Amino acid sequence: MANYYQPEIETASREQIIAWQNERLVKQVHHVWDNVPYYRKKMEEKGVTPDDIQSIEDLHKLPFLTKDDLREAYPYGLMGKPQSECVRIQSTSGTTGKRVVAFYTQHDVDLWEDCCARAIVAAGGTKDDVCHISYGYGLFTGGPGLNGGSHKVGCLTLPMSSGNTDRQLQFMTDLGSTILCCTPSYAAYLAESIYERGIRDQIKLKAGIFGAEAWSEDMRHDIENKLGIKAYDIYGLTETSGPGVAFECSEQTGMHINEDHFIAEIIDPETGEVLPEGSKGELVFTAITKEAFPLLRYRTKDICVLIRKKCSCGRTHVKMSKPMGRSDDMLIIRGVNVFPSQIETVLMQQGYPANYQIIVDRVNHSDTLEVMVEMAPEMFSDSLADITKREKELVAALKAMLGIMAKVKLVAPKTITRSEGKAVRVIDNRKI
């Protein structure tokens, strides 16, 4: 394997992982109690002191943190180190509200890059690879995280950022990029652009590391087929460091969580109760090595399952399933829970490109659901009768998946604005 594979950590026994977590959790709780008054107050309100936390078995005693807490404490209220010891901030996109700012010491940056390096190695990366990073840079964590991880592996790193597709493809062909890192929607757009330019035979990509937005298995297979690669999922949040909290290995049956740095729980999103192993629920993370922004029991709002089945890659850290949606992004339409990923699955299975938009509205006190779907170029030449037939078929397929009726509108290729970052899939006019 590559020079950054860490078998002593990534293949450690369950007993060793728990021992690390117990020791680091106890230390982190004391650190937070002593240095983060905002969270200490939450502990006091719950009647919990650091002495009550002796192991991960006591984790449930600690209060949760939510994005609302992070916004309330903005900007410095959750810092665990003096500003003089912090070397960087990163920030969320702000697409769901006020931005969240996270702080990093140099130690935090090093550990974050370690985690991203593990993800690159798990995708087959070595010092002989050319790592093409088309995540955004700047305040967004995608570019900086994978950039640092690529350096640690020893790859030739192309810090492309997003956008300027002509330049992306020029460097991809001229420099022989072998690993592509970006959002799945941008990977799909790059694949589309490669085919339009007729340069598929000049592309040397072997793997892609895609994250920062939800994507279905059908979208994965479509990208893999069009680019001739293996597409790996990566997971992270700015609040807990960035990408690299969890990553896929060659088995592609879930993402290994870096359990030496993060403790994962699954809770009932309504009650907050910790659920038994194998249950589907909301993912909660506790960062046990982060110094400057040491969040305990942070509610991610991502819905998933934790998987402890033995993995053929040899890694022993627990895996999380691909998020099945978000409890806060979940659409409730006429009393039915609808996730955009369900709609994407239907569209991909019916042979449509991964370019669509979901529009929710309220008319005469009743919710309406419309899905605008781009046709593939070969479909655009269909007759009006054929297009109408296609729309009816999609309406039926969506009804079977969702349990409710959705209006479908097929539109011309390239009608829906392409995304170079996170795709805007949902327009919910009920909130306006």
C-alpha positions, 0 to 999 in steps of 0.5 A: 500500500502507499506510504501513508497507510497506518495499519497499527491504527487502521487495523487495530483491535476493537479493544485497542480502539475502545481504549483509545476512545476511553482515554481521549474522551475523558481528557477531552471532557476535562479540556472542554470543561476548563476552556469552553464556558458555553459547553460547561454551562450546558453540562452544569444545566444537565447536572454533569461534571467531568468526573461523571465521564469515565469511559465511552459508556458515559457518553450519553450523559453529556448534552448535545450540541447543535448547529443552533448552538454554534450560531449562538456561540459565534464567533469565539464562544466554542473555542477551546484554545486561545486565539494566539494558538489557532492558525486557521479558520474554516467555515460552512457555506451558509446555505442553510443559515448563518455561517459556522466558523471552526478553528484549528491549531496546527495540531488540528490541521495535522490530524485532519490532513492525516485523516484525508491522507487515509482516504486517498490511500484507501482509494488506491492513492500512492506517491506516484499519483497525480491528485486533481482537487476540484473542491473549492478552496478558501473557507470551504474545507473540501479543497484544503483538506484533500490538498493537505492529505494529498501532500502527506501521501506524496502525490503530485497535487493539482490545487485546481479548485472548482470552476473553469472547466476548460482549464480543468480538462487541460490540466487533467489531460496534460498532467495525467491526473489519476485521482479526482476529488470534487463534489459528485455533481461536478464530477458528473459535469466534468464527465459530460464535458469530457464526452462533449469534447471527445477526449475520453481516451486522453483521460487517465483517471483511475479513482474519484473521491467525491463528497460534500453533497448527497448522491445515490448509488445510481449516480455513483455507477453512472460516474464510474461508467462515464469516467472509467474509474472507481468512485469513493465516498468521503464524509465530513463536516466543517464542525468536526474538521472537514472531509476525512471524518469517514471514507470508503475503502475498495469494498464500497459498502460504507465509510470507515470512521476514523475512530481514533479521532471521532466517536460515533453514535446513532440517536432517535432524531425526535427523542435523542435516545441512543439507538441499538447497533444496526438502527437507522437514525441521526448520526452524532459525533464527538471529536476526541482529539481536536483542540481548538474546536472540540465539539462533544456530541454534535448532532449532524442531522445526517440519517444513517446506520453504523456497520460493524461487519468485518471488512475485506480491506482489513480496516477495523474501524466502524463504517457508516452507511451513505447518509440516507438523507438529512433530518433537517433537509427532509421534505414533509409533503402532505404528511409524507417524508421525502428525501431528494436522494429517493427522487434521484434514485428513480431518475437515474434508474430511468436513464436520466442525467443527474441534473434535476431540480425539486420545486415544492410549493403550497397552493390552496393550502395544499403542498405541491411537488414538481420535479424538473428533469433534464432530458439526455440529448438523444431524448430531446429529439423525441416527439411531443407524444413521446415526451408526454409518455416519458413524463407519465412514466416518471410520475408513476415511478416516483409515486411508487417510490414516494407514495405521493404524486409529483408533477414531472416536467422534462426540459431540454439538455443544459436547461438546469444550471450546472453546479461547480460546488454543492448542487442546489437540488431543492427550491422550497417556496413554502419557506418564502 
